Amino acid sequence: MPRRLTPFETGNYYHVFNRGVNRTATFLDNRDHNQALFSMNYYRISKPPVKFSRLKSLSETDRTRILANVLNSHDTLVDILCFVQMPNHFHFLLKQNQENGISKFISQFTNSYTRFFNTAHNRTGHLFQGQFKAVEIESEAQLIHVSRYIHLNPYVSNLVKKEELANYKWSSYPQYLSSNPKLISASLIVGIFKSPQKYAEFVLNHADYARELEFIKHLTIDVE
């Protein structure tokens, strides 16, 4: 994999995303999505106590103990501010907490998930398309707009209706509406809006415009 010309800076925020090779599907069913969530939360910590693949071979007691330690760990490669899993791609909004944290997190997440997906669906080879893409967040305005873009993906792509967006399980958006979000760092963005309800208004008030832009983009691609 080619080396990035501009390394990620610890303490900074980035929009990170990638799609399936040749736009192939990367999440086919609930089992795939749940595995990705599990892997995502496991590999955000700096030093996982055991290989992810070995967890399943442990006793339920040991597995529960290890997972509790992982989920409560503050020694993390990244903070996950937002995420969404779509049928053929994913998005993250991440804060890097350690040197090379984002690269290590994405590498471990995608490699682990690809191994699972290939075994589960009887395929071989790469699942995701080359090196993942990343855009540095340079302002508070950009931070909140990227979070809205990520959370609107299921609606813009016609996977759910607007009123169903809060129930899309493969996104951090439902946790933003919760009084006790888990595993993600929602407080920074929600704090800008004073309440989860105000953040929801910010997201939903832009939903139809975002869908219209997506429709126009596809029309342009078809013409070209």
GROMACS elastic network, one bead per residue, 0.5 to 0.9 nm:
[ bonds ]
;  ai    aj funct       b0    kb
    1   130     6  0.74910   500
    1   131     6  0.66552   500
    2     5     6  0.89732   500
    2   131     6  0.75965   500
    3     6     6  0.88002   500
    3     7     6  0.87364   500
    4     7     6  0.60420   500
    4     8     6  0.87951   500
    6     9     6  0.89512   500
    7   100     6  0.78908   500
    8    12     6  0.76347   500
    8    13     6  0.88777   500
    8    14     6  0.83832   500
    8    96     6  0.75151   500
    8    99     6  0.78178   500
    8   100     6  0.68403   500
    8   101     6  0.83412   500
    8   102     6  0.74013   500
    8   103     6  0.82645   500
    8   136     6  0.83142   500
    9    12     6  0.56411   500
    9    13     6  0.83956   500
    9    96     6  0.70273   500
    9    97     6  0.88994   500
    9    98     6  0.86877   500
    9    99     6  0.73832   500
    9   100     6  0.82915   500
   10    13     6  0.85161   500
   10    95     6  0.77331   500
   10    97     6  0.54743   500
   10    98     6  0.56660   500
   10    99     6  0.58643   500
   10   100     6  0.79348   500
   10   101     6  0.78597   500
   11    95     6  0.62172   500
   11    96     6  0.54017   500
   11    97     6  0.56982   500
   11    98     6  0.78911   500
   12    94     6  0.83404   500
   12    95     6  0.56108   500
   12    96     6  0.59689   500
   12    97     6  0.82294   500
   12   136     6  0.75382   500
   12   137     6  0.74393   500
   12   138     6  0.85317   500
   13    93     6  0.70929   500
   13    94     6  0.55199   500
   13    96     6  0.65571   500
   13   135     6  0.86605   500
   13   136     6  0.60407   500
   13   137     6  0.53181   500
   13   138     6  0.78984   500
   13   143     6  0.80919   500
   14    92     6  0.80210   500
   14    93     6  0.57334   500
   14    94     6  0.53129   500
   14    95     6  0.64205   500
   14    96     6  0.79940   500
   14   102     6  0.88015   500
   14   134     6  0.62406   500
   14   135     6  0.54532   500
   14   137     6  0.53308   500
   14   138     6  0.88425   500
   14   143     6  0.87872   500
   15    91     6  0.72065   500
   15    92     6  0.58174   500
   15    94     6  0.64752   500
   15   133     6  0.81440   500
   15   134     6  0.54427   500
   15   135     6  0.51174   500
   15   136     6  0.63997   500
   15   137     6  0.69639   500
   15   143     6  0.88078   500
   15   146     6  0.73162   500
   15   147     6  0.88421   500
   16    90     6  0.83816   500
   16    91     6  0.58025   500
   16    92     6  0.50415   500
   16    93     6  0.62072   500
   16    94     6  0.72566   500
   16   102     6  0.87904   500
   16   106     6  0.88041   500
   16   132     6  0.69961   500
   16   133     6  0.56908   500
   16   135     6  0.66241   500
   16   136     6  0.87577   500
   17    89     6  0.73702   500
   17    90     6  0.55974   500
   17    92     6  0.61812   500
   17    93     6  0.87377   500
   17   132     6  0.59809   500
   17   133     6  0.53713   500
   17   134     6  0.64652   500
   17   135     6  0.89910   500
   18    88     6  0.88146   500
   18    89     6  0.56633   500
   18    90     6  0.58374   500
   18    91     6  0.69798   500
   18   128     6  0.67200   500
   18   129     6  0.66900   500
   18   130     6  0.83840   500
   18   131     6  0.79316   500
   18   132     6  0.50837   500
   18   133     6  0.61226   500
   18   134     6  0.88615   500
   19    22     6  0.82657   500
   19    23     6  0.62561   500
   19    24     6  0.79208   500
   19    25     6  0.84887   500
   19    26     6  0.77593   500
   19    88     6  0.56844   500
   19    90     6  0.64974   500
   19   127     6  0.85173   500
   19   128     6  0.56741   500
   19   129     6  0.58837   500
   19   132     6  0.82560   500
   20    25     6  0.61071   500
   20    26     6  0.57827   500
   20    88     6  0.54044   500
   20    89     6  0.59400   500
   20   126     6  0.86348   500
   20   127     6  0.56249   500
   20   129     6  0.54473   500
   21    24     6  0.55772   500
   21    25     6  0.84277   500
   21    26     6  0.87972   500
   21    88     6  0.88194   500
   21   126     6  0.71761   500
   21   127     6  0.57339   500
   21   128     6  0.50241   500
   21   130     6  0.78270   500
   22   128     6  0.86947   500
   22   129     6  0.72714   500
   23    26     6  0.85960   500
   23    88     6  0.61666   500
   23    89     6  0.80293   500
   23   128     6  0.87049   500
   23   129     6  0.82084   500
   24    87     6  0.86834   500
   24    88     6  0.59617   500
   24    89     6  0.88350   500
   24   127     6  0.79183   500
   24   128     6  0.85645   500
   25    28     6  0.66236   500
   25    86     6  0.88205   500
   25    87     6  0.55746   500
   25    89     6  0.76797   500
   25   127     6  0.86517   500
   26    32     6  0.82492   500
   26    85     6  0.89957   500
   26    86     6  0.80694   500
   26    87     6  0.59713   500
   26    89     6  0.65476   500
   26    90     6  0.88533   500
   26   114     6  0.87028   500
   26   117     6  0.79290   500
   26   127     6  0.69057   500
   26   128     6  0.77659   500
   27    30     6  0.79937   500
   27    31     6  0.86151   500
   27    32     6  0.54554   500
   27    33     6  0.60825   500
   27    36     6  0.86470   500
   27    85     6  0.76882   500
   27    86     6  0.71184   500
   27    87     6  0.51109   500
   27    88     6  0.64464   500
   27    89     6  0.81496   500
   27   117     6  0.83174   500
   28    31     6  0.81503   500
   28    32     6  0.63090   500
   28    33     6  0.78886   500
   28    87     6  0.67205   500
   28    88     6  0.87273   500
   29    32     6  0.54105   500
   29    33     6  0.65628   500
   29    34     6  0.88380   500
   29    87     6  0.89650   500
   30    33     6  0.50561   500
   30    34     6  0.60431   500
   30    35     6  0.84734   500
   31    34     6  0.51846   500
   31    35     6  0.61006   500
   31    36     6  0.86126   500
   32    35     6  0.51800   500
   32    36     6  0.62447   500
   32    37     6  0.87362   500
   32   113     6  0.84360   500
   32   116     6  0.83084   500
   32   117     6  0.70211   500
   32   120     6  0.86131   500
   33    36     6  0.51242   500
   33    37     6  0.62712   500
   33    38     6  0.86350   500
   33    85     6  0.73136   500
   33   169     6  0.89312   500
   33   170     6  0.66979   500
   34    37     6  0.50635   500
   34    38     6  0.61176   500
   34    39     6  0.85603   500
   34   170     6  0.81764   500
   35    38     6  0.50287   500
   35    39     6  0.60746   500
   35    40     6  0.84227   500
   35   113     6  0.71861   500
   35   116     6  0.79583   500
   35   117     6  0.89686   500
   36    39     6  0.50734   500
   36    40     6  0.58753   500
   36    41     6  0.85409   500
   36    85     6  0.84954   500
   36   109     6  0.77325   500
   36   110     6  0.86147   500
   36   112     6  0.87008   500
   36   113     6  0.60838   500
   37    40     6  0.50491   500
   37    41     6  0.62090   500
   37    42     6  0.85265   500
   37    85     6  0.89464   500
   37   170     6  0.78569   500
   38    41     6  0.54325   500
   38    42     6  0.61680   500
   38    43     6  0.87353   500
   39    42     6  0.50477   500
   39    43     6  0.60638   500
   39    44     6  0.85505   500
   39    52     6  0.75545   500
   39   108     6  0.84673   500
   39   109     6  0.59322   500
   39   110     6  0.86971   500
   39   112     6  0.70582   500
   39   113     6  0.69007   500
   40    43     6  0.55592   500
   40    44     6  0.63305   500
   40   105     6  0.81533   500
   40   106     6  0.85674   500
   40   108     6  0.87104   500
   40   109     6  0.57394   500
   40   110     6  0.87888   500
   40   113     6  0.88697   500
   41    44     6  0.55428   500
   41    45     6  0.76652   500
   41    70     6  0.82613   500
   41    71     6  0.73207   500
   41    80     6  0.89275   500
   41   109     6  0.89492   500
   41   183     6  0.69067   500
   41   184     6  0.89191   500
   42    45     6  0.63825   500
   42    48     6  0.71167   500
   42    52     6  0.75672   500
   42    67     6  0.79665   500
   42    70     6  0.66005   500
   42    71     6  0.75160   500
   42   109     6  0.85233   500
   43    46     6  0.73460   500
   43    47     6  0.82343   500
   43    48     6  0.69111   500
   43    52     6  0.84516   500
   43    76     6  0.85803   500
   43    77     6  0.81340   500
   43   104     6  0.86872   500
   43   105     6  0.59656   500
   43   106     6  0.84817   500
   43   108     6  0.64865   500
   43   109     6  0.62684   500
   44    47     6  0.89398   500
   44    48     6  0.87927   500
   44    75     6  0.89131   500
   44    76     6  0.56429   500
   44    77     6  0.54836   500
   44    78     6  0.57754   500
   44    79     6  0.74159   500
   44    80     6  0.80370   500
   44   101     6  0.85385   500
   44   102     6  0.88941   500
   44   104     6  0.89637   500
   44   105     6  0.58793   500
   44   106     6  0.88402   500
   44   109     6  0.84541   500
   45    48     6  0.63242   500
   45    70     6  0.68628   500
   45    71     6  0.83416   500
   45    73     6  0.68167   500
   45    74     6  0.76311   500
   45    75     6  0.59270   500
   45    77     6  0.55258   500
   45    78     6  0.74529   500
   45   105     6  0.83521   500
   46    73     6  0.88540   500
   46    74     6  0.89351   500
   46    75     6  0.57098   500
   46    77     6  0.50270   500
   46    78     6  0.84462   500
   46    98     6  0.84048   500
   46   101     6  0.80766   500
   46   105     6  0.86427   500
   47    50     6  0.86363   500
   47    75     6  0.79107   500
   47    76     6  0.81210   500
   47    77     6  0.87679   500
   48    51     6  0.69724   500
   48    52     6  0.79513   500
   48    66     6  0.89817   500
   48    70     6  0.71464   500
   49    52     6  0.88686   500
   49    66     6  0.73260   500
   49    70     6  0.81531   500
   50    53     6  0.83295   500
   50    54     6  0.66819   500
   50    55     6  0.70430   500
   50    66     6  0.84868   500
   51    54     6  0.53093   500
   51    55     6  0.68477   500
   52    55     6  0.54733   500
   52    56     6  0.80025   500
   52   112     6  0.78251   500
   53    56     6  0.65206   500
   53    57     6  0.80580   500
   53   112     6  0.81307   500
   54    57     6  0.54408   500
   54    58     6  0.69506   500
   55    58     6  0.54884   500
   55    59     6  0.85549   500
   55    62     6  0.86291   500
   55    63     6  0.61321   500
   55    66     6  0.85758   500
   56    59     6  0.79932   500
   56    60     6  0.86236   500
   56    63     6  0.75903   500
   57    60     6  0.89987   500
   57    63     6  0.86872   500
   58    61     6  0.80534   500
   58    62     6  0.61464   500
   58    63     6  0.58732   500
   59    62     6  0.53122   500
   59    63     6  0.60549   500
   59    64     6  0.85190   500
   60    63     6  0.50344   500
   60    64     6  0.59842   500
   60    65     6  0.85143   500
   61    64     6  0.52462   500
   61    65     6  0.62127   500
   61    66     6  0.86924   500
   62    65     6  0.51050   500
   62    66     6  0.61348   500
   62    67     6  0.85532   500
   63    66     6  0.52320   500
   63    67     6  0.61030   500
   63    68     6  0.85312   500
   64    67     6  0.52229   500
   64    68     6  0.60846   500
   64    69     6  0.86882   500
   65    68     6  0.52242   500
   65    69     6  0.64140   500
   65    70     6  0.87565   500
   66    69     6  0.51942   500
   66    70     6  0.62056   500
   66    71     6  0.87138   500
   67    71     6  0.60513   500
   67    72     6  0.84895   500
   68    71     6  0.53088   500
   68    72     6  0.62137   500
   68    73     6  0.85531   500
   69    72     6  0.52733   500
   69    73     6  0.59936   500
   70    73     6  0.52088   500
   70    74     6  0.87765   500
   71    74     6  0.86109   500
   71   182     6  0.89545   500
   71   183     6  0.70474   500
   72   183     6  0.87552   500
   73    76     6  0.70131   500
   75    78     6  0.89734   500
   75    97     6  0.86023   500
   76    79     6  0.70119   500
   76    96     6  0.88264   500
   76    97     6  0.65796   500
   76    98     6  0.76374   500
   76   101     6  0.82097   500
   77    95     6  0.86887   500
   77    96     6  0.64062   500
   77    97     6  0.52749   500
   77    98     6  0.54251   500
   77    99     6  0.80959   500
   77   100     6  0.80430   500
   77   102     6  0.67681   500
   77   104     6  0.77293   500
   77   105     6  0.66310   500
   78    94     6  0.62592   500
   78    95     6  0.54145   500
   78    97     6  0.50686   500
   78    98     6  0.72649   500
   78   101     6  0.60135   500
   78   102     6  0.63221   500
   78   105     6  0.73364   500
   79    93     6  0.85396   500
   79    94     6  0.56400   500
   79    95     6  0.50428   500
   79    96     6  0.66987   500
   79    97     6  0.70317   500
   79   183     6  0.87404   500
   79   184     6  0.69323   500
   79   185     6  0.62746   500
   80    83     6  0.72437   500
   80    92     6  0.70510   500
   80    93     6  0.62171   500
   80    95     6  0.67146   500
   80   183     6  0.75997   500
   80   184     6  0.50877   500
   80   185     6  0.58532   500
   80   186     6  0.83777   500
   81    92     6  0.75458   500
   81    93     6  0.53647   500
   81    94     6  0.57247   500
   81    95     6  0.73802   500
   81   147     6  0.80860   500
   81   172     6  0.80742   500
   81   184     6  0.55062   500
   81   186     6  0.56395   500
   81   187     6  0.85887   500
   81   188     6  0.82097   500
   81   189     6  0.81064   500
   82    91     6  0.79435   500
   82    92     6  0.56275   500
   82    94     6  0.72465   500
   82   147     6  0.63227   500
   82   150     6  0.72209   500
   82   151     6  0.77199   500
   82   171     6  0.75785   500
   82   172     6  0.54730   500
   82   173     6  0.75726   500
   82   176     6  0.89715   500
   82   184     6  0.69773   500
   82   185     6  0.77677   500
   82   186     6  0.75393   500
   83    90     6  0.73664   500
   83    91     6  0.53787   500
   83    93     6  0.63009   500
   83    94     6  0.87031   500
   83   147     6  0.84447   500
   83   150     6  0.67088   500
   83   151     6  0.75454   500
   83   170     6  0.81030   500
   83   171     6  0.55301   500
   83   172     6  0.54621   500
   83   173     6  0.81526   500
   83   184     6  0.87989   500
   84    89     6  0.86250   500
   84    90     6  0.57306   500
   84    91     6  0.53845   500
   84    92     6  0.68121   500
   84   150     6  0.63714   500
   84   151     6  0.67683   500
   84   153     6  0.75608   500
   84   154     6  0.82435   500
   84   170     6  0.58340   500
   84   172     6  0.65326   500
   84   173     6  0.83342   500
   85    88     6  0.80931   500
   85    89     6  0.64189   500
   85    91     6  0.67897   500
   85   154     6  0.87470   500
   85   170     6  0.54335   500
   85   171     6  0.63109   500
   86    89     6  0.52032   500
   86    90     6  0.57519   500
   86    91     6  0.83511   500
   86   153     6  0.77188   500
   86   154     6  0.70540   500
   86   157     6  0.89542   500
   86   159     6  0.88616   500
   86   170     6  0.77904   500
   86   171     6  0.88160   500
   87    90     6  0.83130   500
   88   128     6  0.89886   500
   89   128     6  0.82041   500
   91   150     6  0.65241   500
   92   147     6  0.89453   500
   92   150     6  0.77265   500
   93   143     6  0.84647   500
   93   146     6  0.77130   500
   93   147     6  0.70373   500
   93   150     6  0.81857   500
   94   102     6  0.75806   500
   95   101     6  0.89249   500
   95   102     6  0.79524   500
   96    99     6  0.75139   500
   96   100     6  0.78244   500
   96   101     6  0.56307   500
   96   102     6  0.57909   500
   97   100     6  0.87455   500
   97   101     6  0.63462   500
   97   102     6  0.83234   500
   98   102     6  0.81799   500
   99   102     6  0.81902   500
  100   103     6  0.54241   500
  100   104     6  0.60486   500
  100   105     6  0.84802   500
  101   104     6  0.52280   500
  101   105     6  0.59588   500
  101   106     6  0.85688   500
  102   105     6  0.50879   500
  102   106     6  0.60719   500
  102   107     6  0.83612   500
  103   106     6  0.53727   500
  103   107     6  0.59769   500
  103   108     6  0.85358   500
  103   132     6  0.89837   500
  104   107     6  0.51320   500
  104   108     6  0.60744   500
  104   109     6  0.84180   500
  105   108     6  0.53318   500
  105   109     6  0.59814   500
  105   110     6  0.85173   500
  106   109     6  0.50419   500
  106   110     6  0.59139   500
  106   111     6  0.82466   500
  106   132     6  0.80931   500
  107   110     6  0.54365   500
  107   111     6  0.59013   500
  107   112     6  0.83167   500
  108   111     6  0.52634   500
  108   112     6  0.58880   500
  108   113     6  0.83395   500
  109   112     6  0.53796   500
  109   113     6  0.60477   500
  109   114     6  0.84587   500
  110   113     6  0.50919   500
  110   114     6  0.58213   500
  110   115     6  0.85072   500
  110   127     6  0.83649   500
  110   128     6  0.76143   500
  111   114     6  0.51395   500
  111   115     6  0.62741   500
  111   116     6  0.87356   500
  111   126     6  0.89304   500
  111   127     6  0.89331   500
  112   115     6  0.53444   500
  112   116     6  0.64674   500
  112   117     6  0.87700   500
  113   116     6  0.50697   500
  113   117     6  0.60396   500
  113   118     6  0.85180   500
  113   127     6  0.89769   500
  114   117     6  0.50042   500
  114   118     6  0.59400   500
  114   119     6  0.84435   500
  114   125     6  0.85425   500
  114   126     6  0.72297   500
  114   127     6  0.59383   500
  114   128     6  0.80493   500
  115   118     6  0.53293   500
  115   119     6  0.62478   500
  115   120     6  0.85621   500
  115   124     6  0.86695   500
  116   119     6  0.53044   500
  116   120     6  0.60212   500
  116   121     6  0.85237   500
  117   120     6  0.50569   500
  117   121     6  0.59098   500
  117   122     6  0.80598   500
  117   123     6  0.78887   500
  117   127     6  0.82819   500
  118   121     6  0.53227   500
  118   122     6  0.55040   500
  118   124     6  0.56397   500
  118   125     6  0.77698   500
  118   126     6  0.89041   500
  118   127     6  0.81281   500
  119   122     6  0.52639   500
  119   123     6  0.66988   500
  119   124     6  0.80882   500
  120   123     6  0.81046   500
  124   127     6  0.83808   500
  126   129     6  0.75125   500
  126   130     6  0.84441   500
  128   131     6  0.83261   500
  128   132     6  0.82184   500
  129   132     6  0.73037   500
  137   140     6  0.80093   500
  137   142     6  0.61456   500
  137   143     6  0.60292   500
  137   146     6  0.85134   500
  138   141     6  0.85043   500
  138   142     6  0.66546   500
  138   143     6  0.76858   500
  139   142     6  0.52096   500
  139   143     6  0.62643   500
  139   144     6  0.89395   500
  140   144     6  0.64154   500
  140   145     6  0.86376   500
  140   189     6  0.88277   500
  140   192     6  0.89564   500
  141   144     6  0.54808   500
  141   145     6  0.61996   500
  141   146     6  0.85918   500
  142   145     6  0.51316   500
  142   146     6  0.59688   500
  142   147     6  0.84743   500
  143   146     6  0.53856   500
  143   147     6  0.62934   500
  143   148     6  0.87939   500
  143   189     6  0.78365   500
  144   147     6  0.50425   500
  144   148     6  0.62543   500
  144   149     6  0.86496   500
  144   189     6  0.64921   500
  144   192     6  0.86184   500
  145   148     6  0.50484   500
  145   149     6  0.61436   500
  145   150     6  0.86487   500
  145   203     6  0.87216   500
  146   150     6  0.61454   500
  146   151     6  0.85719   500
  147   150     6  0.51832   500
  147   151     6  0.61999   500
  147   152     6  0.86124   500
  147   189     6  0.82377   500
  147   203     6  0.86542   500
  148   151     6  0.51163   500
  148   152     6  0.60163   500
  148   153     6  0.86783   500
  148   199     6  0.89849   500
  148   202     6  0.77818   500
  148   203     6  0.53721   500
  148   204     6  0.86546   500
  148   206     6  0.84474   500
  148   207     6  0.89493   500
  149   152     6  0.52782   500
  149   153     6  0.64309   500
  149   203     6  0.82264   500
  149   210     6  0.80883   500
  150   153     6  0.55071   500
  150   154     6  0.85912   500
  150   171     6  0.84453   500
  150   173     6  0.87797   500
  151   154     6  0.72764   500
  151   155     6  0.84439   500
  151   165     6  0.82845   500
  151   171     6  0.68171   500
  151   172     6  0.72785   500
  151   173     6  0.57087   500
  151   203     6  0.76352   500
  152   155     6  0.54215   500
  152   156     6  0.59755   500
  152   157     6  0.84955   500
  152   162     6  0.88922   500
  152   165     6  0.77554   500
  152   173     6  0.87209   500
  152   203     6  0.72239   500
  152   204     6  0.80482   500
  152   206     6  0.87524   500
  152   207     6  0.65866   500
  152   210     6  0.78758   500
  152   211     6  0.86638   500
  153   156     6  0.51378   500
  153   157     6  0.59910   500
  153   158     6  0.85370   500
  153   159     6  0.85346   500
  153   211     6  0.89436   500
  154   157     6  0.53110   500
  154   158     6  0.62925   500
  154   159     6  0.51105   500
  154   160     6  0.59661   500
  154   161     6  0.84973   500
  154   165     6  0.71448   500
  154   168     6  0.76861   500
  154   171     6  0.86740   500
  155   158     6  0.50472   500
  155   159     6  0.58318   500
  155   160     6  0.52036   500
  155   161     6  0.60018   500
  155   162     6  0.60833   500
  155   164     6  0.84846   500
  155   165     6  0.66370   500
  155   207     6  0.74612   500
  155   208     6  0.88447   500
  155   211     6  0.74129   500
  156   159     6  0.77304   500
  156   160     6  0.84656   500
  156   207     6  0.72437   500
  156   208     6  0.78790   500
  156   210     6  0.64556   500
  156   212     6  0.81498   500
  156   213     6  0.89218   500
  156   214     6  0.68477   500
  156   215     6  0.86293   500
  157   160     6  0.80060   500
  157   211     6  0.74575   500
  157   214     6  0.79761   500
  158   161     6  0.69885   500
  158   211     6  0.84815   500
  160   163     6  0.80442   500
  160   164     6  0.57882   500
  160   165     6  0.62265   500
  160   168     6  0.76767   500
  161   164     6  0.51561   500
  161   165     6  0.65032   500
  162   165     6  0.53976   500
  162   166     6  0.83000   500
  162   204     6  0.75937   500
  162   207     6  0.76137   500
  162   208     6  0.87733   500
  163   166     6  0.70339   500
  163   167     6  0.84528   500
  164   167     6  0.54056   500
  164   168     6  0.67317   500
  165   168     6  0.53192   500
  165   169     6  0.89127   500
  165   173     6  0.78062   500
  165   174     6  0.79671   500
  166   169     6  0.81583   500
  166   171     6  0.89451   500
  166   173     6  0.63045   500
  166   175     6  0.86819   500
  166   177     6  0.76959   500
  167   170     6  0.88965   500
  167   171     6  0.88963   500
  167   173     6  0.83802   500
  167   174     6  0.62199   500
  168   171     6  0.61900   500
  168   172     6  0.86770   500
  168   173     6  0.77378   500
  168   174     6  0.70746   500
  169   172     6  0.77874   500
  169   173     6  0.84214   500
  169   174     6  0.71748   500
  170   173     6  0.87409   500
  171   174     6  0.69735   500
  171   175     6  0.82458   500
  172   175     6  0.53386   500
  172   176     6  0.65432   500
  172   181     6  0.88530   500
  172   184     6  0.73872   500
  172   186     6  0.86505   500
  173   176     6  0.50719   500
  173   177     6  0.67909   500
  173   200     6  0.87386   500
  174   177     6  0.53058   500
  174   178     6  0.65819   500
  174   181     6  0.85781   500
  175   179     6  0.80393   500
  175   180     6  0.75393   500
  175   182     6  0.71168   500
  175   184     6  0.79644   500
  175   186     6  0.78438   500
  176   179     6  0.79460   500
  176   180     6  0.86184   500
  176   181     6  0.65031   500
  176   184     6  0.89471   500
  176   186     6  0.61264   500
  176   187     6  0.84936   500
  176   190     6  0.72247   500
  176   196     6  0.61561   500
  176   199     6  0.80616   500
  176   200     6  0.82056   500
  177   180     6  0.87149   500
  177   181     6  0.80241   500
  177   195     6  0.87213   500
  177   196     6  0.50722   500
  177   197     6  0.68995   500
  177   199     6  0.82265   500
  177   200     6  0.72719   500
  178   181     6  0.56353   500
  178   196     6  0.73352   500
  179   196     6  0.78976   500
  181   184     6  0.66611   500
  181   185     6  0.77847   500
  181   186     6  0.69967   500
  181   187     6  0.86965   500
  182   185     6  0.78808   500
  182   186     6  0.88053   500
  184   187     6  0.88490   500
  185   188     6  0.70187   500
  185   189     6  0.85051   500
  186   189     6  0.58457   500
  186   190     6  0.60148   500
  186   191     6  0.82416   500
  187   190     6  0.51178   500
  187   191     6  0.55083   500
  187   192     6  0.85255   500
  188   191     6  0.52737   500
  188   192     6  0.67958   500
  189   192     6  0.53726   500
  189   193     6  0.71612   500
  189   199     6  0.82060   500
  190   193     6  0.53241   500
  190   194     6  0.62920   500
  190   195     6  0.60601   500
  190   196     6  0.59418   500
  190   198     6  0.82383   500
  190   199     6  0.62249   500
  191   195     6  0.67795   500
  191   196     6  0.85017   500
  192   195     6  0.82797   500
  192   199     6  0.84059   500
  193   196     6  0.73526   500
  193   197     6  0.84266   500
  193   198     6  0.56400   500
  193   199     6  0.56447   500
  193   202     6  0.85822   500
  194   197     6  0.85594   500
  194   198     6  0.69175   500
  194   199     6  0.80426   500
  195   198     6  0.53839   500
  195   199     6  0.65500   500
  195   200     6  0.88314   500
  196   199     6  0.50671   500
  196   200     6  0.61890   500
  196   201     6  0.87361   500
  197   200     6  0.50339   500
  197   201     6  0.63473   500
  197   202     6  0.87456   500
  198   201     6  0.50844   500
  198   202     6  0.63513   500
  198   203     6  0.88127   500
  199   203     6  0.63455   500
  199   204     6  0.87233   500
  200   203     6  0.50932   500
  200   204     6  0.60497   500
  200   205     6  0.83372   500
  201   204     6  0.52565   500
  201   205     6  0.57514   500
  201   206     6  0.86115   500
  202   205     6  0.56011   500
  202   206     6  0.69312   500
  203   206     6  0.58116   500
  203   207     6  0.66027   500
  204   208     6  0.79753   500
  205   208     6  0.75549   500
  205   209     6  0.83872   500
  206   209     6  0.54807   500
  206   210     6  0.61267   500
  206   211     6  0.87586   500
  207   210     6  0.51948   500
  207   211     6  0.62935   500
  207   212     6  0.87265   500
  208   211     6  0.50638   500
  208   212     6  0.61742   500
  208   213     6  0.86677   500
  209   212     6  0.50687   500
  209   213     6  0.62653   500
  209   214     6  0.87075   500
  210   213     6  0.51522   500
  210   214     6  0.63253   500
  210   215     6  0.87416   500
  211   214     6  0.50721   500
  211   215     6  0.62436   500
  211   216     6  0.87192   500
  212   215     6  0.50409   500
  212   216     6  0.62480   500
  212   217     6  0.86120   500
  213   216     6  0.51168   500
  213   217     6  0.61504   500
  213   218     6  0.87586   500
  214   217     6  0.50412   500
  214   218     6  0.63718   500
  214   219     6  0.87296   500
  215   218     6  0.52786   500
  215   219     6  0.63295   500
  215   220     6  0.87886   500
  216   219     6  0.50377   500
  216   220     6  0.62658   500
  216   221     6  0.87115   500
  217   220     6  0.51686   500
  217   221     6  0.63209   500
  217   222     6  0.87334   500
  218   221     6  0.50150   500
  218   222     6  0.61361   500
  218   223     6  0.86361   500
  219   222     6  0.51283   500
  219   223     6  0.62786   500
  219   224     6  0.87149   500
  220   223     6  0.51630   500
  220   224     6  0.62477   500
  221   224     6  0.51720   500
